[in-house]
Amino acid sequence: MAAIETFYDVIRRQGVTRRSFTKFCSLTAASLGLGQTAAMQMAHALETNPRIPVIWMHGLECTCCSESFIRSAHPLAKDVVLSMISLDYDDTIMAAAGHQAEAILEETKEKYKGKYILAVEGNPPLNEGGMFCIDGGKPFVEKLKWMAEDAMAIIAWGACASWGCVQAAKPNPTQATPIDKVIKDKPIIKVPGCPPIAEVMTGVVTYVTTFGKLPELDRQGRPKMFYSQRIHDKCYRRPHFDAGQFVEEWDDEAARKGHCLYKMGCKGPTTYNACSTVRWNGGVSFPIQSGHGCIGCSEEDFWDKGSFYDRLTKIQQFGIEHNADEVGLAAAAVVGGAVAVHAGVTAVKRITAKHEG
Amino acid sequence: MTEATQVHGVLDSHGEKAAELQSVYVYEAPVRLWHWINAAAIVVLATTGYFIASPLPSTPGEASSQYLMGYIRFAHFSAGYVLAVALLMRLYWALVGNDHARQIFYLPVWDRKWLWGVLYEARWYSFLVKQPKKYIGHNPLGHLVMHLFMLNLAFLVVTGFALYSEGAGRDSWQHELFGWVFWIWPNSQDVHTWHHLAMWGVILFVIIHIYTAVREDIVSRQSLISSMISGERVFRDEADK
């Protein structure tokens, strides 16, 4: 393991000037929504604090979070991985393998007790004693609990670690369980998305490693700076929503003109993420911009909410699969019919009663 | 029945003496006012709410010259505020008003007579008994349904403000007060669905409410419809002598 140096030491060694360094601090502070004083704090922290070791573990997942992370445009993943943080363990992108790799875990756990960040991609399946995900000869859930014991904080990468995602979708045969349901005694920061946006991931890591604490979280445990607004709130097609201009079917005139995808089942109005502001692949585009509605991939159980192309959620609770309108209309028809029959019976009763009286 | 007043000596144009009727002042002015404000707000809310979930056909022209969804949503949110404020006023009146103003806010489940009354009224509506009982306020079954409606209404207000807080922002008082709804349903899609289902609950209630009000006004020989305008409940059968 490399000797502990500061971020500043590393970038100066790489030939970055002090001027560029302060520029970077200002820019990063601005992108995190912080003020000028934060830029100075950040510079001070990067100059004096030892780099924070990060252990990156993989449970049941598809590695899309890692794929996203290494495509971060700003700051470049290379800088993050090599300079800003000390990414000591990541079994998919590290050079070490086998026992050599596993030794790093023990070393970090011992040497940086209570000081390292545990980043988890994917989640542990709990069914059959965790046998559905074996990592290093042990069920992943055991490895996760073991490394979490001495971590400073845990970053739950993506929809898997945050909510459960596709492996936890009904009927969830392996009982895949999000991190916060397994680890209860550590601060957990959820960075949901399938995958999360690269710049959001690096932004979170930058914040935690510079300030040595978690950013402000919302009620669901997500960083407020990236997840406090819905896709809908900052969507560039929002004017068409307010005007009542919708795509009615794929490839109609409105679709070509780029009108609102609400009627095509866009989940933007119920999805908290930064896609409509940060966008993807270095700000090139995001799903709605490419003409497809948001599928709500950063939201809880988005696989179990019916079609990606319906506005109204299918309801499965009553052993049926219909949306609220279908349920409501059926109930109204039943009650309306019952009322009509009841009124008829009442009228007949009154007429016959009068004859008797 | 000490509150009852008898109508003595009312004559019509032919000099025929009217039946002596009993009437009781039941619904005080704030209760009546709330009823109609609430009814109007529900009509606006249900209509606009439906069109928010299933919007009208698209409008033509430039987006900058249209604001249809904006107006529909504005009407929904305004009516929501009116309903919520009226509900607060109604809660206050439940504390300071007469006994009847309190009735629908609790169920006297400890009262055996009331429980018996629920069963009796259920049998009355199933045509199993010949004569209804007369009640000054709501009959026990009506009382039960009214209470369920009030719970449904409270649920709509809470989920409504929670959904509103999504647009108002994380720093809004709406989110401070009602954001806990997202503890229960982290995905607001579920909150939308429940809000929507509760709207259908209100529609079912409205169908039953209007039907029984009209029916009982006729069949049970006591005023229900005009009572919500004048506040007086009139019992059409002559007083026991």
Interface residues (C-beta under 8 A of the other chain):
Chain A: W163 D218 R219 Q220 K224 S228 Q229 R230 D233 P239 H240 F241 D242 A243 G244 Q245 F246 E248 A254 H259 Y262 K263 K267 P269 T270 G296 E299 E300 D301 F302 K305 R311 L312 T313 I315 N323 A324 D325 V327 G328 L329 A331 A332 V335 G336 V339 H342 A343 V345 T346 K349 R350
Chain B: A53 S54 P55 L56 P57 S58 T59 A63 S64 S65 Q66 Y67 L68 M69 G70 I72 Y125 F127 E166 G167 G169 R170 G179 W180 F182 W183 P186 N187 S188 Q189 D190 H192 T193 H196 L197 M199 W200 I203 L204 I207 I208 Y211 R215 V219
